[in-house]
């Protein structure tokens, strides 16, 4: 007899930039400096996680090893460095 798959709790950051996946129902193992809103509960399978992230295998591995996974929903903007001197 096979054991039932554990659940994964899906959270979204209040600013809409991140998704957090946790094996804890309240998401207490997600970063505390972000406000998280509960979105969904799915079985811990690559197929279920693929609805949310493009590389579900990585998310699954992180959930198994660390108990959580973070995925960015928006592009991360990195500003260009400012020049040290004026150019002539």
VMD Tcl script that draws the C-alpha trace (Angstrom):
set ca {
  {0.00 0.00 0.00}
  {1.40 3.40 -0.95}
  {1.45 6.34 1.40}
  {-0.49 9.47 0.42}
  {1.59 12.29 -1.01}
  {2.26 15.23 1.30}
  {0.53 18.51 0.57}
  {2.30 21.65 -0.65}
  {0.86 24.98 0.46}
  {1.13 27.73 -2.13}
  {1.53 31.34 -1.02}
  {1.85 34.58 -2.98}
  {3.68 37.65 -1.74}
  {1.45 40.66 -1.15}
  {3.37 42.63 -3.79}
  {2.76 39.89 -6.40}
  {6.47 39.36 -7.12}
  {7.02 35.95 -5.48}
  {5.37 32.58 -5.04}
  {6.27 30.59 -1.97}
  {5.75 26.85 -1.66}
  {5.88 25.26 1.77}
  {5.28 21.91 3.40}
  {4.03 23.80 6.48}
  {0.35 24.76 6.49}
  {1.05 28.26 7.80}
  {4.17 28.91 5.69}
  {6.30 29.75 8.72}
  {9.43 28.51 6.96}
  {9.05 31.15 4.21}
  {11.00 34.43 4.55}
  {9.53 36.53 7.38}
  {10.34 39.88 5.74}
  {7.62 39.24 3.13}
  {3.86 39.28 3.69}
  {2.41 35.99 2.37}
  {-1.18 35.26 1.28}
  {-2.37 31.63 1.12}
  {-3.42 30.68 -2.44}
  {-3.74 26.93 -2.90}
  {-2.97 23.43 -1.66}
  {-1.64 20.84 -4.11}
  {-0.09 17.35 -3.83}
  {3.71 17.25 -3.85}
  {4.18 16.14 -7.44}
  {6.02 17.73 -10.36}
  {2.78 17.77 -12.35}
  {0.96 19.77 -9.67}
  {3.84 22.22 -9.22}
  {4.18 22.71 -12.99}
  {0.96 24.76 -12.89}
  {2.92 27.43 -11.01}
  {6.59 27.19 -12.04}
  {8.42 26.32 -15.27}
  {10.98 24.03 -13.57}
  {8.82 21.90 -11.31}
  {11.64 19.40 -10.70}
  {13.73 22.09 -8.98}
  {10.76 23.17 -6.86}
  {10.10 19.55 -5.91}
  {13.75 18.98 -4.94}
  {13.78 22.13 -2.78}
  {10.56 21.11 -1.05}
  {11.97 17.67 -0.27}
  {15.36 18.96 0.90}
  {14.48 22.31 2.55}
  {10.73 22.24 3.04}
  {10.14 25.34 0.93}
  {10.73 26.83 -2.52}
  {10.57 30.43 -3.76}
  {9.77 31.44 -7.33}
  {9.95 34.95 -8.77}
  {6.93 35.95 -10.87}
  {8.34 39.22 -12.17}
  {11.65 40.17 -13.72}
  {14.32 41.29 -11.33}
  {15.51 44.75 -12.35}
  {19.19 45.39 -11.76}
  {20.14 49.05 -12.25}
  {23.24 49.96 -14.23}
  {26.07 51.25 -12.07}
  {26.54 55.00 -11.97}
  {29.76 56.31 -13.51}
  {32.44 57.44 -11.08}
  {33.29 60.56 -13.06}
  {31.78 62.74 -15.72}
  {32.72 61.86 -19.26}
  {33.94 64.64 -21.54}
}
mol new
graphics top color blue
foreach p $ca { graphics top sphere $p radius 0.5 }
foreach p [lrange $ca 0 end-1] q [lrange $ca 1 end] { graphics top cylinder $p $q radius 0.2 }
display resetview
